[in-house]
Amino acid sequence: MGRRLGDSAGLGLLPVTTTYAQTKHISPVASITTGRWLLPPGLAVKGYEIHLGRTEAIAPLLDGDGAVSGLVAGTYFHGLLDGAALRLALVNALRARRGLSPQTESAVPDPLAQLDAAADTVERRLDLRGLLP
């Protein structure tokens, strides 16, 4: 039997209530942005959820998930920024807040490609033979 957690106010940045559970929830998900926060409405996203509990939100970020309060947003949705369209929308929303012109899709880097490039650099620059079986 797991340890029982008490009530905690958390950081208080989002209008949510989270109830923890005994079982971890892991599943692929697809959703649509609600138009709250910095994302336009109706943008299709896909990824996965992994969490231990359930959070009730007053102002969801995605259809049925997440929470928004001002410029703070939270979600159980992992892989949210993997989609190029969502990354571009977020970057352009942030640019608009600063009075900058929108970027094109090619100007928004793919985070997975950046991680691959970083891994390639480490592999080229370090002698990994002693670390790898």
N, C-alpha and C positions, 0 to 999 in steps of 0.2 A: 504494500500500500504506500502510495506517495505521500510526501509531506504536504500538510494542509497550509495553504497560503492565506494570510489575512487580507483585509481590505487595505488598499493603498491609493492615495490620491494621484500617484503618478506625477507627471510633469504639469498636467493641467493645460496643455496646449491645444487639445482637441476636445470637442463636446461628445465624449464617448463613455460607455460603460463596458468593461470587459469582464466576462466571467470565465475563469479558467476551468478546464475539464481534465479528466484523467487520460483521455485518448488524444493522440496527435492526429490532426487532420492534414492529409496530403492529397492533392488532386490537381489535374490539369484544369484550367479555367479559360473562358473567353468572356469578354464583356464589352461594354460600350461606355465611353466617357460621358459624364453628365453635363458638362459645360461649367461646372464649378471649378474653382481654383484657376490655374493657368492654361487649362486644356480646353479646346473647343468641344461642343457637344457632338455626339454621334461618331466619334472616332473608335473604330474597332481595335481591340487589343487582345492578345492572348499570352498566356504564361502558366504559372502554377501557384497554388496556395500551399503553405505549410505553417500550421499554427496549433497551439494547444489552448483551445478555448473559443469563445465567441464574443465578438465586439458589436455592440449596438451603436449606430451613429445617427445623428440628427441630419447631417448634410453629407451624403456619400460622394466620394470622388468618382467612383465607377458605378454602373448599374448594379446595386446590391452589395457594394464593397467599399471600404475605405471611409475616410472622414476628412472634412475640410473646415478650416477656420482661418479666415484671412489668407495669409500667404503660407500657412502651415497645412500640409496634407500628409495623410498616412494611409497605408493599405497593407493587407496581407499578400497582395499580388506580387509575386516574384517574376522577374523577367519583363516588367512593365516597360522598361527603357530599351529593350531589345529591338522593338519595332521602329523602323526608320521614320515612319509617318508620325508616330508619337514623339520621338526625339526631336524631329524638325519642328513640330508644333510647339513643344516646350521651349526650345531654343529661341524660336521666333517670338513667342510670348514674352520671354525675358528680354530679348532685344528691343521689342516695342516699348516695354516699361522704361528702357533707357534712352528711347528716342532714336534707336538705330534701325536701319532698313533690314528687311527680312533676308535670311540666308536661303540659298538654294539647297536642295536635298544633298548634292554632292559635297557641300561644305560642312555637313554634320557627320562627324566620324562615327563609325560603327564600334561600339565598345568591345565587342568580341574580337574584331580585327586588331584593335589596339592591344588587347591582352595577348593575342597570338604573336604580334610583332615584338612585344616586350619579352615573351618567352623565348622567341628566336634569338633576340639580342643576348639574353642570359646564357643560352646554350652556346652561342658563338664565343662569348667572352670568358666563360668560366669552364674550368676542367671539371666536369661533372662525374667523371669515372669513379671517383672515390665515394660519391654520394648515392649513385644508382647501383642496383644489384647487377 
